[in-house]
Amino acid sequence: MSAILEVRGLEASYGDRTVLRGLDFEVAEGGVTALLGANGAGKTTTLRAICGTVRRRGEIRFAGKRIERMPTESIVRLGIAQVPEGRGTFATLTTEENLHLGAMTRPNGRDISLDIERCYSIFPRLKERRSQQAGTLSGGEQQMLAIARALMLRPKLMLLDEPSFGLAPMITKHIFEILAEVKRESGVSMLIVEQNASLALRFADQAYLIETGSIVMSGEAKIIREDEGVRASYLGY
Ligand code: ATP
């Protein structure tokens, strides 16, 4: 399968502090790649480097185009949507206003209401809450809204930062079922960062393990799941 995202020698830094030290990884077209690692390993920074919100060096190729020198807005327009850490919804705007904002970078506004209806059919809960301020939604509903807002871009690639963060196991399970359905129906590719390694390794096709800014292991998720070291350090069994 061809890669929609190819990253070579990715470095990133905050001020004079280097956080990523030459990462190589890929996301297959229509596939899910997981980035795993302990707190502070550099997972969020990797997502920021792809969409250009942190200083980076190296090669980032998206759908065949080099994007490492592009501003974030152009990267988003090419079809990379973020579901950021902490969800990033606009607290004082309603659910529906947040969805409209998600479509803002799209070239034409014609099908926006159609896409909002599509989001509501994926997330009926958001339809019930369409006029509610996003800041007053539950954690799970805010995560749904963050995913739905990203879908409004009709992305080719979604960057998901810890979708399970702060959610009860039942809600997390529901969110991942929906992500699997979205992937099946739209064929969108996904790069996912997750603290919950066990969950991520069940959802992903490929996985990369990051330690202090370097990739220390990579391969098919189902093979990494069986690795003794990964089990002991990340899966707890
Ligand atoms: P977590 O699972 O805790 O979110 P992570 O693997 O996503 O961890 P990053 O958030 O990418 O890790 O952080 C990598 C390193 O970069 C950490 O040491 C962190 O302190 C540092 N860092 C992150 N953001 C900034 C920032 N804005 N300014 C300075 N240093 C930062």
py3Dmol code that shows the C-alpha trace and the ligand (Angstrom):
import py3Dmol

protein = """\
ATOM      1  CA  MET A   1       0.000   0.000   0.000  1.00  0.00           C
ATOM      2  CA  SER A   2       1.353   3.459  -0.824  1.00  0.00           C
ATOM      3  CA  ALA A   3       2.044   6.023   1.885  1.00  0.00           C
ATOM      4  CA  ILE A   4      -0.064   9.158   2.199  1.00  0.00           C
ATOM      5  CA  LEU A   5       2.421  10.596   4.694  1.00  0.00           C
ATOM      6  CA  GLU A   6       6.166   9.966   4.606  1.00  0.00           C
ATOM      7  CA  VAL A   7       8.411  11.506   7.218  1.00  0.00           C
ATOM      8  CA  ARG A   8      12.210  11.372   6.986  1.00  0.00           C
ATOM      9  CA  GLY A   9      14.755  12.675   9.472  1.00  0.00           C
ATOM     10  CA  LEU A  10      12.224  14.801  11.352  1.00  0.00           C
ATOM     11  CA  GLU A  11      13.746  17.049  13.981  1.00  0.00           C
ATOM     12  CA  ALA A  12      11.923  19.577  16.129  1.00  0.00           C
ATOM     13  CA  SER A  13      12.891  21.932  18.887  1.00  0.00           C
ATOM     14  CA  TYR A  14      11.493  24.419  21.358  1.00  0.00           C
ATOM     15  CA  GLY A  15      13.989  27.279  21.621  1.00  0.00           C
ATOM     16  CA  ASP A  16      17.385  25.615  21.852  1.00  0.00           C
ATOM     17  CA  ARG A  17      15.942  22.367  23.194  1.00  0.00           C
ATOM     18  CA  THR A  18      15.825  19.575  20.613  1.00  0.00           C
ATOM     19  CA  VAL A  19      12.858  17.293  21.221  1.00  0.00           C
ATOM     20  CA  LEU A  20      12.718  15.146  18.053  1.00  0.00           C
ATOM     21  CA  ARG A  21      15.997  13.650  16.888  1.00  0.00           C
ATOM     22  CA  GLY A  22      15.483  12.400  13.352  1.00  0.00           C
ATOM     23  CA  LEU A  23      12.251  10.404  13.096  1.00  0.00           C
ATOM     24  CA  ASP A  24      11.394   8.263  10.060  1.00  0.00           C
ATOM     25  CA  PHE A  25       7.839   6.967   9.753  1.00  0.00           C
ATOM     26  CA  GLU A  26       4.895   6.561   7.403  1.00  0.00           C
ATOM     27  CA  VAL A  27       1.138   6.438   7.318  1.00  0.00           C
ATOM     28  CA  ALA A  28      -0.323   4.162   4.640  1.00  0.00           C
ATOM     29  CA  GLU A  29      -3.136   5.469   2.460  1.00  0.00           C
ATOM     30  CA  GLY A  30      -6.363   4.488   4.253  1.00  0.00           C
ATOM     31  CA  GLY A  31      -4.399   3.049   7.174  1.00  0.00           C
ATOM     32  CA  VAL A  32      -3.960   3.856  10.850  1.00  0.00           C
ATOM     33  CA  THR A  33      -0.521   4.466  12.325  1.00  0.00           C
ATOM     34  CA  ALA A  34      -0.053   4.787  16.094  1.00  0.00           C
ATOM     35  CA  LEU A  35       2.715   6.671  17.860  1.00  0.00           C
ATOM     36  CA  LEU A  36       3.345   5.264  21.314  1.00  0.00           C
ATOM     37  CA  GLY A  37       5.672   6.279  24.096  1.00  0.00           C
ATOM     38  CA  ALA A  38       5.930   7.522  27.645  1.00  0.00           C
ATOM     39  CA  ASN A  39       5.020  11.043  28.772  1.00  0.00           C
ATOM     40  CA  GLY A  40       7.364  13.570  27.254  1.00  0.00           C
ATOM     41  CA  ALA A  41       8.697  11.204  24.556  1.00  0.00           C
ATOM     42  CA  GLY A  42       7.755  13.676  21.809  1.00  0.00           C
ATOM     43  CA  LYS A  43       4.476  12.307  20.427  1.00  0.00           C
ATOM     44  CA  THR A  44       2.499  15.557  20.526  1.00  0.00           C
ATOM     45  CA  THR A  45       5.502  17.418  19.165  1.00  0.00           C
ATOM     46  CA  THR A  46       5.549  15.021  16.196  1.00  0.00           C
ATOM     47  CA  LEU A  47       1.950  15.949  15.342  1.00  0.00           C
ATOM     48  CA  ARG A  48       2.777  19.641  15.776  1.00  0.00           C
ATOM     49  CA  ALA A  49       5.778  19.252  13.471  1.00  0.00           C
ATOM     50  CA  ILE A  50       3.590  17.751  10.732  1.00  0.00           C
ATOM     51  CA  CYS A  51       1.168  20.655  10.784  1.00  0.00           C
ATOM     52  CA  GLY A  52       3.874  23.240  11.233  1.00  0.00           C
ATOM     53  CA  THR A  53       3.105  24.619  14.667  1.00  0.00           C
ATOM     54  CA  VAL A  54       6.593  23.918  15.986  1.00  0.00           C
ATOM     55  CA  ARG A  55      10.014  24.617  14.412  1.00  0.00           C
ATOM     56  CA  ARG A  56      11.017  21.526  12.436  1.00  0.00           C
ATOM     57  CA  ARG A  57      13.576  20.152   9.991  1.00  0.00           C
ATOM     58  CA  GLY A  58      13.599  17.099   7.782  1.00  0.00           C
ATOM     59  CA  GLU A  59      11.333  15.878   5.013  1.00  0.00           C
ATOM     60  CA  ILE A  60       7.568  15.620   5.301  1.00  0.00           C
ATOM     61  CA  ARG A  61       5.776  14.403   2.199  1.00  0.00           C
ATOM     62  CA  PHE A  62       1.986  14.398   2.102  1.00  0.00           C
ATOM     63  CA  ALA A  63       0.224  12.832  -0.902  1.00  0.00           C
ATOM     64  CA  GLY A  64       3.508  13.204  -2.760  1.00  0.00           C
ATOM     65  CA  LYS A  65       3.967  16.940  -1.912  1.00  0.00           C
ATOM     66  CA  ARG A  66       6.723  18.311   0.322  1.00  0.00           C
ATOM     67  CA  ILE A  67       5.009  20.233   3.133  1.00  0.00           C
ATOM     68  CA  GLU A  68       7.768  20.886   5.669  1.00  0.00           C
ATOM     69  CA  ARG A  69       8.128  24.500   4.589  1.00  0.00           C
ATOM     70  CA  MET A  70       4.453  25.268   4.244  1.00  0.00           C
ATOM     71  CA  PRO A  71       2.497  27.366   6.734  1.00  0.00           C
ATOM     72  CA  THR A  72      -0.103  25.532   8.814  1.00  0.00           C
ATOM     73  CA  GLU A  73      -3.031  26.992   6.898  1.00  0.00           C
ATOM     74  CA  SER A  74      -1.790  25.563   3.586  1.00  0.00           C
ATOM     75  CA  ILE A  75      -1.181  22.193   5.210  1.00  0.00           C
ATOM     76  CA  VAL A  76      -4.742  22.148   6.522  1.00  0.00           C
ATOM     77  CA  ARG A  77      -6.051  23.095   3.064  1.00  0.00           C
ATOM     78  CA  LEU A  78      -4.251  20.104   1.578  1.00  0.00           C
ATOM     79  CA  GLY A  79      -6.420  17.889   3.801  1.00  0.00           C
ATOM     80  CA  ILE A  80      -4.666  17.307   7.112  1.00  0.00           C
ATOM     81  CA  ALA A  81      -7.078  17.802  10.013  1.00  0.00           C
ATOM     82  CA  GLN A  82      -6.059  17.900  13.638  1.00  0.00           C
ATOM     83  CA  VAL A  83      -7.940  16.608  16.636  1.00  0.00           C
ATOM     84  CA  PRO A  84      -5.665  18.261  19.161  1.00  0.00           C
ATOM     85  CA  GLU A  85      -4.681  17.387  22.695  1.00  0.00           C
ATOM     86  CA  GLY A  86      -7.309  18.838  25.025  1.00  0.00           C
ATOM     87  CA  ARG A  87      -9.773  18.812  22.085  1.00  0.00           C
ATOM     88  CA  GLY A  88      -9.433  22.501  21.211  1.00  0.00           C
ATOM     89  CA  THR A  89     -13.116  23.216  20.783  1.00  0.00           C
ATOM     90  CA  PHE A  90     -14.296  26.806  21.182  1.00  0.00           C
ATOM     91  CA  ALA A  91     -15.930  26.805  24.599  1.00  0.00           C
ATOM     92  CA  THR A  92     -18.236  29.808  24.185  1.00  0.00           C
ATOM     93  CA  LEU A  93     -19.495  28.776  20.744  1.00  0.00           C
ATOM     94  CA  THR A  94     -22.250  26.232  20.255  1.00  0.00           C
ATOM     95  CA  THR A  95     -21.716  22.725  18.948  1.00  0.00           C
ATOM     96  CA  GLU A  96     -23.008  23.731  15.538  1.00  0.00           C
ATOM     97  CA  GLU A  97     -20.887  26.903  15.371  1.00  0.00           C
ATOM     98  CA  ASN A  98     -17.831  24.762  16.106  1.00  0.00           C
ATOM     99  CA  LEU A  99     -18.763  22.491  13.205  1.00  0.00           C
ATOM    100  CA  HIS A 100     -19.103  25.487  10.878  1.00  0.00           C
ATOM    101  CA  LEU A 101     -15.635  26.640  11.894  1.00  0.00           C
ATOM    102  CA  GLY A 102     -14.273  23.211  10.987  1.00  0.00           C
ATOM    103  CA  ALA A 103     -15.345  23.776   7.404  1.00  0.00           C
ATOM    104  CA  MET A 104     -13.837  27.263   7.181  1.00  0.00           C
ATOM    105  CA  THR A 105     -10.747  26.306   5.225  1.00  0.00           C
ATOM    106  CA  ARG A 106     -12.739  24.375   2.663  1.00  0.00           C
ATOM    107  CA  PRO A 107     -12.781  25.890  -0.805  1.00  0.00           C
ATOM    108  CA  ASN A 108     -16.564  25.943  -1.223  1.00  0.00           C
ATOM    109  CA  GLY A 109     -19.274  26.305   1.324  1.00  0.00           C
ATOM    110  CA  ARG A 110     -22.004  24.605  -0.686  1.00  0.00           C
ATOM    111  CA  ASP A 111     -22.147  21.233   0.993  1.00  0.00           C
ATOM    112  CA  ILE A 112     -21.547  22.394   4.545  1.00  0.00           C
ATOM    113  CA  SER A 113     -25.061  21.776   5.842  1.00  0.00           C
ATOM    114  CA  LEU A 114     -24.998  18.340   4.239  1.00  0.00           C
ATOM    115  CA  ASP A 115     -21.754  17.559   6.051  1.00  0.00           C
ATOM    116  CA  ILE A 116     -23.134  18.860   9.342  1.00  0.00           C
ATOM    117  CA  GLU A 117     -26.049  16.440   8.936  1.00  0.00           C
ATOM    118  CA  ARG A 118     -23.570  13.656   8.198  1.00  0.00           C
ATOM    119  CA  CYS A 119     -21.699  14.481  11.430  1.00  0.00           C
ATOM    120  CA  TYR A 120     -25.007  14.390  13.299  1.00  0.00           C
ATOM    121  CA  SER A 121     -25.780  10.962  11.885  1.00  0.00           C
ATOM    122  CA  ILE A 122     -22.383   9.704  13.079  1.00  0.00           C
ATOM    123  CA  PHE A 123     -22.789  11.465  16.437  1.00  0.00           C
ATOM    124  CA  PRO A 124     -26.530  11.708  17.251  1.00  0.00           C
ATOM    125  CA  ARG A 125     -25.559  13.073  20.672  1.00  0.00           C
ATOM    126  CA  LEU A 126     -24.119  16.172  19.003  1.00  0.00           C
ATOM    127  CA  LYS A 127     -27.397  16.764  17.206  1.00  0.00           C
ATOM    128  CA  GLU A 128     -29.210  16.787  20.551  1.00  0.00           C
ATOM    129  CA  ARG A 129     -26.614  19.273  21.776  1.00  0.00           C
ATOM    130  CA  ARG A 130     -26.395  21.400  18.641  1.00  0.00           C
ATOM    131  CA  SER A 131     -27.285  24.678  20.388  1.00  0.00           C
ATOM    132  CA  GLN A 132     -25.347  24.015  23.587  1.00  0.00           C
ATOM    133  CA  GLN A 133     -22.097  25.865  24.301  1.00  0.00           C
ATOM    134  CA  ALA A 134     -19.182  23.527  23.644  1.00  0.00           C
ATOM    135  CA  GLY A 135     -17.599  24.356  27.013  1.00  0.00           C
ATOM    136  CA  THR A 136     -20.574  22.854  28.814  1.00  0.00           C
ATOM    137  CA  LEU A 137     -20.468  19.514  26.948  1.00  0.00           C
ATOM    138  CA  SER A 138     -19.205  16.439  28.781  1.00  0.00           C
ATOM    139  CA  GLY A 139     -15.643  15.264  28.099  1.00  0.00           C
ATOM    140  CA  GLY A 140     -16.870  12.526  25.767  1.00  0.00           C
ATOM    141  CA  GLU A 141     -19.149  14.902  23.877  1.00  0.00           C
ATOM    142  CA  GLN A 142     -16.291  17.387  23.475  1.00  0.00           C
ATOM    143  CA  GLN A 143     -14.128  14.625  22.045  1.00  0.00           C
ATOM    144  CA  MET A 144     -16.929  13.738  19.622  1.00  0.00           C
ATOM    145  CA  LEU A 145     -17.177  17.396  18.650  1.00  0.00           C
ATOM    146  CA  ALA A 146     -13.408  17.642  18.083  1.00  0.00           C
ATOM    147  CA  ILE A 147     -13.553  14.616  15.766  1.00  0.00           C
ATOM    148  CA  ALA A 148     -16.671  15.875  13.989  1.00  0.00           C
ATOM    149  CA  ARG A 149     -15.116  19.304  13.508  1.00  0.00           C
ATOM    150  CA  ALA A 150     -12.049  17.694  11.926  1.00  0.00           C
ATOM    151  CA  LEU A 151     -14.338  15.669   9.617  1.00  0.00           C
ATOM    152  CA  MET A 152     -15.939  18.906   8.395  1.00  0.00           C
ATOM    153  CA  LEU A 153     -12.693  19.551   6.550  1.00  0.00           C
ATOM    154  CA  ARG A 154     -13.215  16.317   4.590  1.00  0.00           C
ATOM    155  CA  PRO A 155      -9.634  15.441   5.419  1.00  0.00           C
ATOM    156  CA  LYS A 156      -7.411  12.859   3.765  1.00  0.00           C
ATOM    157  CA  LEU A 157      -5.423  12.466   6.978  1.00  0.00           C
ATOM    158  CA  MET A 158      -6.496  12.976  10.589  1.00  0.00           C
ATOM    159  CA  LEU A 159      -3.980  13.623  13.349  1.00  0.00           C
ATOM    160  CA  LEU A 160      -5.516  12.461  16.620  1.00  0.00           C
ATOM    161  CA  ASP A 161      -3.844  13.389  19.897  1.00  0.00           C
ATOM    162  CA  GLU A 162      -4.929  11.152  22.792  1.00  0.00           C
ATOM    163  CA  PRO A 163      -8.611  10.721  21.991  1.00  0.00           C
ATOM    164  CA  SER A 164      -9.048   8.680  25.180  1.00  0.00           C
ATOM    165  CA  PHE A 165      -7.655  11.377  27.467  1.00  0.00           C
ATOM    166  CA  GLY A 166      -9.718  11.791  30.630  1.00  0.00           C
ATOM    167  CA  LEU A 167     -12.586   9.605  29.398  1.00  0.00           C
ATOM    168  CA  ALA A 168     -14.232   6.680  31.161  1.00  0.00           C
ATOM    169  CA  PRO A 169     -13.504   3.267  29.550  1.00  0.00           C
ATOM    170  CA  MET A 170     -17.044   2.925  28.141  1.00  0.00           C
ATOM    171  CA  ILE A 171     -16.880   6.326  26.449  1.00  0.00           C
ATOM    172  CA  THR A 172     -13.392   5.611  25.132  1.00  0.00           C
ATOM    173  CA  LYS A 173     -14.658   2.355  23.642  1.00  0.00           C
ATOM    174  CA  HIS A 174     -17.504   4.223  21.959  1.00  0.00           C
ATOM    175  CA  ILE A 175     -15.140   6.870  20.530  1.00  0.00           C
ATOM    176  CA  PHE A 176     -12.876   4.182  19.048  1.00  0.00           C
ATOM    177  CA  GLU A 177     -15.841   2.324  17.542  1.00  0.00           C
ATOM    178  CA  ILE A 178     -16.864   5.539  15.847  1.00  0.00           C
ATOM    179  CA  LEU A 179     -13.333   6.197  14.605  1.00  0.00           C
ATOM    180  CA  ALA A 180     -13.273   2.706  13.091  1.00  0.00           C
ATOM    181  CA  GLU A 181     -16.605   3.388  11.379  1.00  0.00           C
ATOM    182  CA  VAL A 182     -15.381   6.753  10.058  1.00  0.00           C
ATOM    183  CA  LYS A 183     -12.286   5.062   8.679  1.00  0.00           C
ATOM    184  CA  ARG A 184     -14.324   2.312   7.007  1.00  0.00           C
ATOM    185  CA  GLU A 185     -16.794   4.717   5.463  1.00  0.00           C
ATOM    186  CA  SER A 186     -14.579   7.579   4.376  1.00  0.00           C
ATOM    187  CA  GLY A 187     -11.247   5.818   3.860  1.00  0.00           C
ATOM    188  CA  VAL A 188      -9.514   8.641   5.784  1.00  0.00           C
ATOM    189  CA  SER A 189      -5.985   7.812   6.968  1.00  0.00           C
ATOM    190  CA  MET A 190      -5.132   8.376  10.624  1.00  0.00           C
ATOM    191  CA  LEU A 191      -2.061   9.090  12.696  1.00  0.00           C
ATOM    192  CA  ILE A 192      -2.905   8.589  16.331  1.00  0.00           C
ATOM    193  CA  VAL A 193      -1.042   9.378  19.534  1.00  0.00           C
ATOM    194  CA  GLU A 194      -2.240   7.398  22.537  1.00  0.00           C
ATOM    195  CA  GLN A 195      -1.144   6.836  26.111  1.00  0.00           C
ATOM    196  CA  ASN A 196      -3.414   3.809  26.155  1.00  0.00           C
ATOM    197  CA  ALA A 197      -1.043   1.564  24.200  1.00  0.00           C
ATOM    198  CA  SER A 198      -3.228  -1.498  24.392  1.00  0.00           C
ATOM    199  CA  LEU A 199      -6.152   0.332  22.802  1.00  0.00           C
ATOM    200  CA  ALA A 200      -3.977   1.984  20.171  1.00  0.00           C
ATOM    201  CA  LEU A 201      -2.354  -1.305  19.179  1.00  0.00           C
ATOM    202  CA  ARG A 202      -5.746  -2.905  18.645  1.00  0.00           C
ATOM    203  CA  PHE A 203      -6.945   0.006  16.512  1.00  0.00           C
ATOM    204  CA  ALA A 204      -3.814   0.657  14.437  1.00  0.00           C
ATOM    205  CA  ASP A 205      -2.274  -1.225  11.513  1.00  0.00           C
ATOM    206  CA  GLN A 206       1.270   0.072  12.072  1.00  0.00           C
ATOM    207  CA  ALA A 207       2.917   1.396  15.213  1.00  0.00           C
ATOM    208  CA  TYR A 208       6.058   3.262  16.181  1.00  0.00           C
ATOM    209  CA  LEU A 209       7.465   3.444  19.673  1.00  0.00           C
ATOM    210  CA  ILE A 210       9.155   6.750  20.558  1.00  0.00           C
ATOM    211  CA  GLU A 211      11.620   7.206  23.406  1.00  0.00           C
ATOM    212  CA  THR A 212      13.163  10.626  24.095  1.00  0.00           C
ATOM    213  CA  GLY A 213      12.633  11.853  20.565  1.00  0.00           C
ATOM    214  CA  SER A 214      13.798   8.753  18.675  1.00  0.00           C
ATOM    215  CA  ILE A 215      11.974   5.764  17.240  1.00  0.00           C
ATOM    216  CA  VAL A 216      13.105   2.628  19.053  1.00  0.00           C
ATOM    217  CA  MET A 217      10.694   0.111  17.522  1.00  0.00           C
ATOM    218  CA  SER A 218       8.341  -0.056  14.573  1.00  0.00           C
ATOM    219  CA  GLY A 219       6.211  -2.579  12.743  1.00  0.00           C
ATOM    220  CA  GLU A 220       2.786  -4.064  12.407  1.00  0.00           C
ATOM    221  CA  ALA A 221       0.672  -3.261  15.445  1.00  0.00           C
ATOM    222  CA  LYS A 222      -0.306  -6.879  15.999  1.00  0.00           C
ATOM    223  CA  ILE A 223       3.359  -7.914  16.132  1.00  0.00           C
ATOM    224  CA  ILE A 224       4.370  -5.066  18.461  1.00  0.00           C
ATOM    225  CA  ARG A 225       1.505  -6.072  20.747  1.00  0.00           C
ATOM    226  CA  GLU A 226       3.171  -9.460  21.242  1.00  0.00           C
ATOM    227  CA  ASP A 227       6.616  -8.043  22.042  1.00  0.00           C
ATOM    228  CA  GLU A 228       7.753  -8.966  25.578  1.00  0.00           C
ATOM    229  CA  GLY A 229       9.424  -5.596  26.262  1.00  0.00           C
ATOM    230  CA  VAL A 230       6.406  -3.630  25.048  1.00  0.00           C
ATOM    231  CA  ARG A 231       4.128  -5.816  27.137  1.00  0.00           C
ATOM    232  CA  ALA A 232       6.178  -5.252  30.267  1.00  0.00           C
ATOM    233  CA  SER A 233       6.709  -1.496  29.805  1.00  0.00           C
ATOM    234  CA  TYR A 234       3.550  -0.308  28.074  1.00  0.00           C
ATOM    235  CA  LEU A 235       0.814  -2.907  28.290  1.00  0.00           C
ATOM    236  CA  GLY A 236       1.251  -4.076  31.870  1.00  0.00           C
ATOM    237  CA  TYR A 237       0.818  -7.813  31.292  1.00  0.00           C
TER     238      TYR A 237
END
"""
ligand_1 = """\
31
ATP
P 2.583 13.403 26.740
O 2.106 12.022 26.551
O 2.934 13.710 28.156
O 1.727 14.448 26.102
P 4.433 13.568 24.518
O 5.154 12.334 24.115
O 3.293 13.994 23.691
O 4.028 13.448 26.024
P 5.527 16.166 23.963
O 4.343 16.916 24.454
O 5.775 16.080 22.527
O 5.523 14.694 24.573
O 6.799 16.779 24.690
C 8.122 16.384 24.401
C 9.080 17.242 25.206
O 8.992 18.589 24.735
C 8.770 17.274 26.687
O 9.969 17.198 27.404
C 8.090 18.624 26.893
O 8.375 19.137 28.154
C 8.703 19.467 25.816
N 7.749 20.489 25.326
C 6.503 20.270 24.834
N 5.900 21.431 24.471
C 6.791 22.407 24.751
C 6.758 23.839 24.607
N 5.703 24.483 24.081
N 7.860 24.513 25.006
C 8.946 23.873 25.527
N 9.037 22.542 25.678
C 7.984 21.812 25.303
"""
view = py3Dmol.view(width=600, height=400)
view.addModel(protein, "pdb")
view.setStyle({"model": 0}, {"cartoon": {"style": "trace"}})
view.addModel(ligand_1, "xyz")
view.setStyle({"model": 1}, {"stick": {}})
view.zoomTo()
view.show()
